[in-house]
């Protein structure tokens, strides 16, 4: 199981991985940061980018923060990071 940290920027023009932000992966999402919409959009975006089911992505910390800790089942941390950052 991979545990990755993300820095999420809501209300962006498009959904995309921007790069690394310190030890975190920076992601821009179109969804607003209200009523959990950005969290749902993040899970959907990661599932699509990593080609895994949405149920394999668990938001561990950061429900109300831009800094999020996500557990990804079925992938190692190295594989998940490589798959996300190769699209930049």
C-alpha positions as CSV (number, residue, x, y, z in Angstrom):
1,X,0.0,0.0,0.0
2,X,1.3,3.4,-0.9
3,X,1.0,6.5,1.3
4,X,1.4,9.7,-0.6
5,X,1.1,13.4,0.4
6,X,-0.6,15.8,-1.9
7,X,-0.9,19.6,-2.1
8,X,-4.3,20.3,-3.8
9,X,-5.2,23.6,-5.5
10,X,-9.0,23.8,-6.1
11,X,-10.8,26.0,-8.6
12,X,-8.2,25.5,-11.3
13,X,-8.8,25.7,-15.0
14,X,-8.1,22.0,-15.5
15,X,-7.4,18.8,-13.6
16,X,-3.7,18.0,-13.7
17,X,-0.6,17.0,-11.9
18,X,1.6,20.1,-11.7
19,X,4.8,18.5,-10.2
20,X,6.4,18.2,-6.8
21,X,5.9,20.7,-4.0
22,X,8.6,19.7,-1.4
23,X,7.8,16.1,-0.5
24,X,4.3,16.3,-1.8
25,X,2.7,16.0,-5.3
26,X,1.0,19.2,-6.4
27,X,-2.4,18.7,-8.2
28,X,-4.7,21.3,-9.6
29,X,-8.4,20.4,-9.6
30,X,-11.4,22.2,-11.2
31,X,-13.7,21.3,-8.3
32,X,-14.3,23.9,-5.6
33,X,-13.2,23.3,-2.0
34,X,-16.8,23.2,-0.6
35,X,-18.8,20.3,0.8
36,X,-16.0,17.7,0.0
37,X,-16.2,18.3,-3.8
38,X,-12.5,18.7,-4.1
39,X,-11.9,15.5,-2.1
40,X,-14.2,13.6,-4.3
41,X,-12.6,15.0,-7.5
42,X,-9.2,14.2,-6.2
43,X,-10.1,10.5,-5.6
44,X,-11.7,10.3,-9.1
45,X,-8.7,12.0,-10.7
46,X,-6.2,9.7,-9.0
47,X,-8.2,6.6,-9.8
48,X,-8.3,7.6,-13.5
49,X,-4.6,8.6,-13.6
50,X,-3.4,5.4,-11.8
51,X,-5.9,3.2,-13.6
52,X,-7.2,1.7,-10.4
53,X,-10.7,1.6,-8.8
54,X,-11.8,4.7,-6.8
55,X,-12.4,2.4,-3.8
56,X,-8.6,1.7,-3.6
57,X,-8.0,5.4,-2.8
58,X,-8.5,6.4,0.9
59,X,-8.2,9.9,2.2
60,X,-6.5,9.5,5.5
61,X,-5.9,13.1,6.6
62,X,-6.7,16.5,5.2
63,X,-10.4,16.5,4.7
64,X,-10.5,20.3,5.2
65,X,-7.0,21.2,4.1
66,X,-5.0,21.6,0.9
67,X,-2.4,19.2,2.3
68,X,-3.8,15.6,2.1
69,X,-2.5,12.2,3.0
70,X,-3.8,9.4,0.8
71,X,-3.5,5.6,1.0
72,X,-3.5,3.8,-2.3
73,X,-4.1,0.1,-2.2
74,X,-2.5,-2.2,-4.7
75,X,0.5,0.0,-5.6
76,X,3.8,0.7,-4.0
77,X,4.7,4.3,-3.2
78,X,7.4,4.3,-5.9
79,X,5.0,3.0,-8.6
80,X,2.2,5.5,-7.7
81,X,4.6,8.4,-7.6
82,X,6.2,7.4,-10.9
83,X,2.8,7.0,-12.7
84,X,1.6,10.4,-11.5
85,X,4.8,12.3,-12.2
86,X,5.5,10.8,-15.6
87,X,2.5,12.7,-17.1
88,X,4.1,16.1,-16.5
